[in-house]
Amino acid sequence: MQDENLNTEWFVIVNPNAGRRKGEKDWPEIARLINAANIRFKSVFTQHRIHAIRMARKFVEMGYRNLIVVGGDGTMNEVVNGIFTQSKRPTNSVTVGLIPVGTGNDWCRMFGIPYDYQGAIDVIKKGKTFLQDVAWVKFTQSGLEKNRYFANMAGMGYDAMVAEKTNKQKDEGKGGALSYFINIFSSLFKFREALTEVIVDGQEVLKAPVFTMNVGVCKYNGGGMMQLPNAIPDDGNLDMTVITKLSRFTVVRNVMKLYDGSFTRMRQVKTFRGKSIVINSKPEVYMEADGESLGHSPFKFGIVPKSLKVIIGKEMKITDPASHPETSSDQ
């Protein structure tokens, strides 16, 4: 029997600040295209950070089971957190589509979502869905332990410093994928490695000075950098890449290897996979998740398998787990 409390209309959550206020500027055109696709919807503009969390939670609890995000990776992250912090519906019963208006758009890159509005709306209209894993992380912020879900990737250490600088530029209307790339170099001499302990599935796998780390379920961040090249978004595992201490010249010389994943063959790089990851460091290191700057270590990561139903593009190619390149916590 169909649940009478479910609303078959789409609810559209628009971040007007996404893409240096492209969300606001382009919304009339996006709305026109959604209407032209005969998609029935209601919409709301977010007004501040974490507003999309509250909106997604509220409207899922009201009975909406179809959400469209108009924004970037950060807006998508907030909507995911709204879905996962409500208790009225199973998380995998809510369908989420994305019309990318952000600057990095790394989640889109994983799932074959076109960057043009018409293409993204066509994908939503076709309605091909995929159940992806969602990760969670516990961290410290303002002296309190907090929790955050994320659908793509978290970065710690140098990655978090670059993301924080880029996010500040975004708030000033200046940031973007190019800014992230430039900030990789401009921040190099301000960062200091931290002695870091990594525990995967209860086993200590690394204790060393660490430059940067990434944990997640998808492959890309930073505007197209393939920081987790072996990640499969529905295999029930977290993938992790750790870059230990290295010279600044080595960073500059090898930065382009981040875009094709070949950096993982460098001797300073370790890769791990598991269902739980604990990270301790001295001094504490900071983190970003799906591009959103959060708190600091210690970190505890876990995963909720096949828990988010997302609309994907037809060009998405997911590697068969049977042919998954072997990486493990004993490297």
Protein Blocks (a to p, Z undefined) as FASTA:
>chain_A
ZZfkbcfbdcddddfkgghhllmmmmmmmmmmmmmnopacdddddfbehklmmmmmmmmm
nopabdcddddfklmmmmmmmmmmcckbcfklpccddddfbfnommmmmnopafbfklmm
mmmmnopacddddddddddeehiacddddfkbccehjlmmmmmmmmmmmmnopacfklmm
mmmmmmmmmpccddddddeehiafbdcddfbdcddfbfbeghipafblmbcfklopacdd
ddddddfklmmmmmmmmmnopmmmpmkbccdddfbdcddddddddddeehiacddddddd
dddehkbccdddfkbccddfklgccddfkZZ
